[in-house]
Amino acid sequence: MSKRKIKVGIIGCGNISGIYLKNGSLYESYEVTACADIDLPRAEAKALEHGIRALTVDGLLADPDIEIVINLTIPAVHATVCLQVLEAGKHVYVEKPLAVTREDGRRILELAESKGLRVGCAPDTFLGGGIQTCRQLIDEGAIGVPVAATGFMMSRGVEHWHPDPQFYYELGGGPMFDMGPYYLTALVALLGPIRRVTGSARISFPQRTVSSQPKAGTVIDVKTPTHVAGVLDFAGGAIATLVTSFDIMGGTNLPNLEIYGSAGSLRVPDPNNFGGKVYLRPFASNEWTEVPLTHGYAENSRGIGVADMAAAILEGRPHRASGALAYHVLDAMHGFHDASAEGRHVELQSECTVPEPLSATTKL
């Protein structure tokens, strides 16, 4: 790899920015040199903490040295900011979801293509040691031909811990748009593209009361489904069940993600994390056996998707956490909601290439 590091700027200095700024110094392919926020004092505080420059949003977009912008704004303005970044002639990597609507997602990809720029999108947890170990096991035939999968993201919501949880209950929020990208991206990375989806969705509690500080006591009107149960048919033939919920008040013992094949079963670690334990149960066994991780980046490696995109720019190859992958996931998430509202299967119109696996020795 070239020794040149691509210079990166961050727009949006909220809750998630800390780990991106902390991890920005860990990778060989890029370095974070500046941050910006519509609340400039917030950007200045983050810049001081991490030894980088604080800029206005316009100032960051005009900086000729910055080649990639990481968009960490709230979902409602993901598309607006991505389009601004692309119009400024820079590559963009955005937190999930790619956009709130399919239309905005397409606009981002079309503008990037017209300008010869790249779009990357979280989540990048599928590049961590846990899911990459699972990918290697599947590719090696450890469970035979994958035939089915189940995924469960069951929680009681975010208003009990997040300092500003309202946007989680707006359009573009909810458990499917908040946590679904982790599960769907992992499933596509392991099983390939999705052909069609169906599902049922509801708002179980029309209002939520915040118990976290500093907004304890605030009542939130819920505007997006908070329990979504879906079925996915993959182009390769496998069928998966995925349930995402903010309405499970009593807890659960269900696994995060399991994949079932013709020769065995695989328990995938929490796709919201980079590492975790991998378990394999071959056809002839009655026991789950832990499989040692074969790949690195098992710690919190947030930003590895940016690192891979920067390395791909330097090396002239496709990057893995791509805009096309993120749009396919966005299409599927809307598909669950559409299927519930309209009582039908939804054939996905999007396509994506399955991301190439990382080698066990890859260093980004």
N, C-alpha and C positions, 0 to 999 in steps of 0.2 A: 504494500500500500504506500502511496505517496506520503511523505512526511508533512505535507501541507495540511493544516487544520482549517476547515471551513468555519468562518465566523458566523455566529448565530445570535439573533436577538429574540427576546421574549416579549409578547404583548399580553398583558393580563397578569397581575401580581397578587392574585388571590390565594386561596387555600392550597391549591395544587402546585403552585409555582415553586414552593420551597424545595421539593424533591427534585424537580428539574434543575434548579440552580445548584443544588448540592451535588447532583450526579454529573453535571456538565463538565466537571474537571476529570472525570474517570475515563473518558473515551479518547481514543487516539485520532478520530476522524473529524471532531469538531470542538469548538470552544464557545461558550456563551460570553459575549462581550458587552451586552447592554440589555436593559429591560425598560418597558414602558407600561403606563396604565393611564386611563382617563383621570384617575386620582393620582396626580404626580407625586404627592408626599408618600403615598404607598410605594410607588416605584423607587423613590429615593431611599426609603427604609430598606427595601430588598437589595438595592444596589450597594448601599453601605455595608450591609451584612455580608455580602458575597464578593465585594471588591470589584464591582463592574460599574459601568456608566448607567445613570438614569437619564432617560430621554422622554420627550413627548412622543405620542404615537406618530405624529407627522415627522418628527425628527428621526425616529428609528427607521421609518419607511424610506426616508431620503438618504440614509447613511449608505454610501457606495460600497463600504467594506462588508456589510452584512449580506450574506447570500441566502440564508434560510431564516425564516421567522417562525417561531413556535407560537401558535395561537392558543392561549389558555383563558380566553374570555368565556362568559356563560354561553350555554348552547343557543340561546335566542339570537345572539349576534355572531355565531361561528361563521355563517356564510358571508355576512357583511364584511367582517375583518379578513377572511380568506380572500375575498375578491379584491379588497384594497391592497393586500400584500401582493397578489398576482399582478394587479395593474401597476404596482411599483417595480415590477420586473424581478421579483424574488420568489424562490421556492417557499412553499408553506407546509408546515406540519401542524395539525390541529388536534386538540383533545377530542375525544369522542363525545357525541356523535359528529360525523362529518358536517351535518346540517340538520335543521329541524324538518325540512320538507324534502321530498324527492326532487322537486323542481330546483331548489337551491343547490342540492347536491350535484345535479347535472350541470348547472351553471358554473360551478367551481371547476369541475373536470373539463368542461368545454373550453373555458377561458385558459386554463393551464395548457391544454393541448395546443390552442391557437398561438400561445406565446412560447411554446417549447420549454415549459417549466414543469416542475414536479409537485405533486400533492402527496403528502403522507398523512397518516391519521392513526391515533391511538384507537384501541389498546395495542401495546407492544408486548404484553405479558406472554403471548404465544411464542415469543422468541426466547423466553427464559428456560432454564434448565429443566423444569418440570415437564412442560408440554413438548419441548424438543426431545426429551427422553421418550415420551409417549409416541411422538412421530416416528422416531427410529424403530421402536418396537413394532409399530403397525407396518412400517415399510419392510421390516425384516420378516413379517409374517407371523409374529408371535401370537396373534389371536385369529389368524386365518383371514378370511374375507369379512370385513365389517358389515354387519347386517342391521344393527340398531344402536341407539344411544338414548340416554336419559340425562337431563340436566335440571337442577333445582337451585334457584337463588331465592331463598325464603328468609325474609326479615320483617321487622315491625316498623320499618321506615327510618327516615334520617332525622326527623325533627327532635329526636332524643339526644343527638350528639352534635349535629352540624350547627355552626354558629349562625348560618343564614340559609335555612333550608327551603325557603318558599319556591325557588325556581325548580326544585325537584318535583313539584306538584303542578307545574305549568306545562303547556304544550312543549314537547321536546324533552320532558322529564319522565317521571314514573319509573318503575323498576325495569321495564323493558328497554327504555332509552338510556337509563343510567347504568344498569348492570348487564343488560342483554348483550351489548357489544363484546364484553369479555367472553361470554359463553358462545355466541355465534361465531366470533372470529376464531376461537379455539376449534369449534366444530368444523368450520371450513378448512382450517389449516390441517386438520386430521382426516376429514372425510371428503373434502372437495366441495364444489359449488352446490348451492341449493336450487332445486327445480321449482318447488311450489310449497306453500305453507297454508295452514288453516288454524283457527284458534277461537278462543272465547276470552273476552276481557270485560272487566267491570271496575267501577269506582265503588269500593266497599263502604268507605266512610267519606261522606261528602265534605267534611271538615276535619282538619287535624290541628291539635293544639301543641305549640312548641313548648318543650320543657328544657331545652338547652339554653345556655347563656350566649349572647346578651339579650335574646328576644323571647325569653320564657314568658308564656301566657298569650303570645300572639296566636290568633286563630287564622288558619290558612284555608281558603276555599280550594278544593281539589278539582282540577280541570283536565286531568288525564287519567287513564286507567291505572289502578294500583294493584291489580291482580290479573295476570295474563297467562293463560294456559295454551300452549301451541303445539302443533305437530308439523314436522318438516320432512319433506321427501327430497333426498339428495339425488343429484344427477347420476351418481354412481350406484344408486339402488338402495342405500341404507335409509332407514326411517328413524327419526328422533323425536322425542318428547321433551319440551322445554317449558318449565314453569318459573315465572319470575313474579315476586310478590313483595309488597310493602305491608301486607295485611296479616302476617303470621305472628300473632301477639304472644303465643305460648311456646314458640321454639319448635325445632324439628331435629330428627336424626337422619334425615335423608342425605345421600351423598351429593356432592357438588356436580360431578360429571362422571358417567361411566359409559364405556363403549363395549359392545358385545359383538363377537365375531364367530365364525364357523368353527374356530378351534380354541376359543377361550374368551375371557373378559378382561377388561383393563379399567382400573379406577384412576381417573385423571385428577391431579391436584386442583385445588381451587383456581379457576382461570383468572381470578382477580389478583393472583400472586405470581411471582416468577419462579419460585421453587416449589417446595412441598413434597409430599411422599407419593410415590407411584406404586401401585399394587397390581399384580398380575395373577389371574386365576386360570390356569390351563384347563382344557376340557376334561382331562383325566384326574384333576385334583379337586378336593373338597375344601381347600384352604387358599386364602389370599396370601401371596408372598410379596414382600417389599422388594422392589427393584432399585438398586443404587442408581442415582442420576448419572447419566453419561455425558451431560453437557454442563457448561458453566453458566454464569449469569443466573444463579439460583437465589441470590439476595435481591433486595429491592433495586432493580436495574432500570427504573423509569428513565426514559430517554434513549434506550437501546434502539428503538425504532428510528429516532433522529440520527443516531450514530450509523445505523445501517444505510439510511438514506444519504447521509453525507459521504459515506464510503462508496456507495453506488454511483454518486455523482463523480467522484474522483476516479473510479474504476470504469465508468461507462457501462454499467449493468443495471438491470431493474432492481428497485428496492422492494423490500418484503411487505412492510406495513403501508401498502399502497392506497391511493385514492380509490382505485377500482374495487379493491377489497372492502374498503369502508363503505362505498356506495352500495355494494351488494348486501352488506349487513344492514344498512339503512333501509334498503328496499324490503328486506325480510321483516324488519321490525314494523314498518308500516303495514306490511302484508298481514301480520297477526291482527292488528287493530282493524284493518279493512275487512278481513275475513269474519271477525266477530260482528261488526256492524252490518255486513251485507249477507251473512249466512252462506258463505261459499269458500271454496279453495281459491287461492290467489296464485296464479302463475307468475313467477318473477321474470321481469323483462331484462334484468341486469345479468351480466356475466363477469367472472373474474378468473384470473389464473391463480392456482394454488401456490402460495409462497414457497420458494425453495427452502428446504431445511437448512439449518446451520450445521456446519461440521462441528465435531466435538472439540476441535482446536481453534475455532474461529475466535479472533480477537478484534473487536471493533473500537 
